[in-house]
Amino acid sequence: MKVSDLRGILTYIPGFREKTFVIALDGAIIADDNFPNILLDLAVLRSLSIRLVVIHGAAHQIRQLAEQSGVLISNADGTGITDAETLKLALTAANRITHEVLEGLASNDLRACYTNAVIAHPYGIVGGVDQLFTGRVERVDTEFLNQLLDKGVIPVIAPLGFDGDGRTFRVNSDGVAVEVAEALKAAKLIFVTRYNGFAKNGKAISQISVNEAEEFFKKHKAEIPAELVSKFEHCVSACRHGVSRVHVIDGQVDEALLTEIFSNEGVGTMVYANEYQAVRRALKKDVRAIRNLIRESVEQEEILKRTRQEILSQISDYYVFQIDGNIVGCVALHLLPGGKQAELACLSVNSAHENMGIGQKLMLFVEGAARERGVESIFLLSTRAFNYFQQKGGYKESSPNDLPAARREKYEASGRNSKVLVKHLI
C-alpha cells in the first residue's frame, strides 16, 4: 500500500468512525483461500472505530455435506422447503462456519460472539405447500446487538432464526443481512461474494442508483447469474428501507473490501439510495478540487484554463457533483446581462467516473436552474466534446455571430475557434 493510499483512506475515516457496517459473507468465501485476508481487512476496519456485524451464509457447505452424506436437498440457500434432514445439515454447516469465523476473528485479536439476535417464525404455507423448517425474520434484537457493539464486540450471525418456543428455522442469509442492516440503521451493507458485482452488456457496473437498479432488474433479470439474483433483489430492498449504500464485491480478490470502502472507484458494484449522490452549489473550499478536476481537460485543450482567482470570483456560478462526499464532477452556469441568456461552461467529470451519466445529469441540473431564473436559451463553446453535447444534451450548432457582443469579443480573442452550440429552453 502506498502513502497516497493511506492519505486517501484518511479522508473517509471521520465520516465512518462509530458507524455500523454489516458484512455479509457467502459460505463459499469463507471456504476460499483469501478468507484470512478478509479477516485482516475486518481488523483494519475495527481499528478505525467502525462497528462491525458479520453475517455468514452456509449454502456452499450445506451442498458439500449433502454430497458427502448422500442426502437429497431441494435447495441450500435458505429458501424453499426445509425438511428435517436439510435442517440438520444446515445446523451442522452453520455451527462449523460460525466457529471458523470466531476462530479467525480471535486470531486477529478481535472480540466476537455468536448471537441468537434473529427472531424468526415459520415461513408458512406457500401455494398450498408447507415450507416446514424454513423461516422468515420476524424481528432483530437490536438492543442486544447494540450492547455488544458498544463494548467493541463483533456479533456473528448465522443463517438461522429462533422463535420464543426454542425452535430453530433456516433463513436466507441475504435476507438476514438486510433485516439487520435496516434494524441497526447501518451506514453500509456489504455482500462479499464470488462475483465482482453486477454487469450490463458485459461491462462492470461500478455504481448505480436504486431506481436505476430496480429498472435494470426488471428488464434484464434473465441475464443476471442465478447466484446474484438474490443479491440484486436484496440490494434494492435495503436501499428502499433506509440503508444508503449497499455493495457487492468479490471476496476472492485481496484487499477488495478495503478498496471498495476507501476509494471513489471501488472494485465491485455499489447500489445507492437516491440521496447518496447530489449536485450542490460550489463553495469557496471547493476551488482546489474543481481545479484538480479540470486539469486534464485543460491540458487536452478541451476546457479553457481558469486560475484559482477566476473560479473564486465566480464561485456562485459553479455546481459540483458529489459521491460519498467527494467531488467527481463540476459545471458552471454564467448568466448574461438581461437574464435571458446563459452560458454553460467548465463541464468536467473525473475520468474514473466517466460513462456513468454524470455529465448529462449536470447538464440537466443547470438547465433546470436556468429555467427557474427565466433564462430562455443556453449556449456553450466546445472544441472537442461538441458531439457529446449534441447527442446527449440536445444542443444545436450555431454561429459565433449569434453570441452576445461581449462574449463574442472574448471568443475571437481566445483563438480557439470553438464550435458554438445553443439550446432553447422555451
Secondary structure, 3 states (H helix, E strand, C coil): CCHHHHHHHHHHHHHHCCCEEEEEECHHHHCCCCHHHHHHHHHHHHHCCCEEEEEECCHHHHHHHHHHHCCCCCCCCCCCCECHHHHHHHHHHHHHHHHHHHHHHHHCCCCEEECCCEEEEECCEECCEECECEEEEEEECHHHHHHHHHCCCEEEECCEEECCCCCEEECCHHHHHHHHHHHCCCCEEEEEECCCCCEECCEECCEEEHHHHHHHHHHHHHHCCHHHHHHHHHHHHHHHCCCCEEEEEECCCCCHHHHHHCCCCCCCEEEECHHHEEEEECCHHHHHHHHHHHHHHHHCCCCCCCCHHHHHHCHHHEEEEEECCEEEEEEEEEECCCCCEEEEEEEEECHHHCCCCHHHHHHHHHHHHHHHCCCCEEEEEECCCHHHHHHHHCCEECCHHHCCHHHHHHHHHHCCCCEEEEEECC
